[in-house]
Amino acid sequence: MGELQHSLTRHRKYLLYLLAIFVFCWGTTSYKAVFGGLILGTAFSLFNHWLMLKRMHRFNTALERGNKVQSLGTMSRMASAGVAAIIALRYPDHFNIISTVLGLMASYIVIMIDFFIHFLIKRKTGEER
């Protein structure tokens, strides 16, 4: 569980850095709607990542105690993505819907890139799982 915890902390840091880059670009470029959508989507993506982390902790605790296991909250994560899409559609001058959807996928992209990088590092150093 320690390695998983470190990975999730690393993902959260990467998402916050990405969010900071989007805020900087929003403030310095003329593409306000595009970066506004990326900020909105990435913020909801970060929330969904945090929500998944909390659900995983509950899931692991329930398994250790032998209790009934609840779901990992797919519906609540879909609902928050829907809220982000509704906000982007309601305020098209401030948020681009396509960049909002790309921002919603940010946590998954970060997870895949992080996994690939660590896989290559472990393979290069000769570590086995």
N, C-alpha and C positions, 0 to 999 in steps of 0.2 A: 504494500500500500504506500510505502514511502516514495517509491519512484513515480507512482501515479500522482501523488500529491505534488511532487516537484514539477511534473509535467503540466499539471493544471495551473499551478502558480506561474509557470513560465508562459503559458498561453494567455493568462490574464494580463501579464506584463506586456506581451506583444500586442494584445488588443488595445491596451491603454496607449501604447506608443503609436499605434496606427491611428487611433482616435485623435491623439494630439497632432499628428501630421495632417489629418483631415481638417482639424480646426484651424491650423496655421494656414493651410491652402485656402480655406474658406475666407479667411480674413485678408489674404494677400492677392487673390486672383479675382477675376471678374466672373468666374463660374460659380456663383453663389448657390444656385439651385442644385447643381451637380454635387458639390461638396456638402451642401446641406442635407441632401439625400443620403450621402455616404455617412455623414455624422449620425443621422437619425437611425439608419439601418445598423450601423456598427454599435451604437448605444443599445439598441434592442438585442443585438447579437451578444453583446457582453452580458446583458441581463439574462438572456437565455443560457449562456454558459455558466453563470453563477447559479441559476436555478437548477441546472443539471448537476452541478457539483453538490448542492444541498440534497437533492434527491438521491444521488449516489451514496452520500453518507447515511441517509435514512435507510436505503436499501441494504447496505452492508451491515448496519446495526441490526436490522430486522433479521437478516440471515444468520448473524452470529448468535442472536438470542433464540433463534428457531421460531420466530413469530411469522405471521402471515406477511408476505411481501406485497407492497403496494406497487403501482406502476411508477415509471420514471417521469411522468408528467408531460407526455407528448402533446396532449390537448392544450395545456397551459402555454407551452412554447409556441404552438401553432396559433393560439389566440393572440399572443403578444406580437407575433409576426403579422397577423391580420390587423392589429391596431396600428402598427407602423405603416402598413400599406394604406390603411384608411386615412391616416394623417397626411401621408404623401399625396393621396388623391384629393383630399380636401383642400390642401394648400399647394397647388402646383407651381405657384410663383416662388415658393421657398424651398420646395423639395422635389427633386426629379424622381419619378417612380422607379426607373430602371436602376439608378444609382442607389436607391433605397433597398431594392432587392439584392443588389451586389453587396451592400453593407450588411444585410441580414445573413449573407453567406460568409462573412468575414471570419467568424470563429471556426467554421469548418475548413476554410482555406488555411487559416493559421495552424490548425491541428494537423492537416495533411502535410504542410511544409515542414513543420517541426518534427513530425514522425520521419519524414524522408531524410532530413538533415541528420537526425540522431541515428537513423539506420545506417547511413553512409559512414558516419563517424565510428560507430561500433564495428562495422565491417572493416574499416581501414585499420583500426587499432587491434583487431583480432578478438574482440570480446564476443562472447556468445551469450545468448539470453538464458 
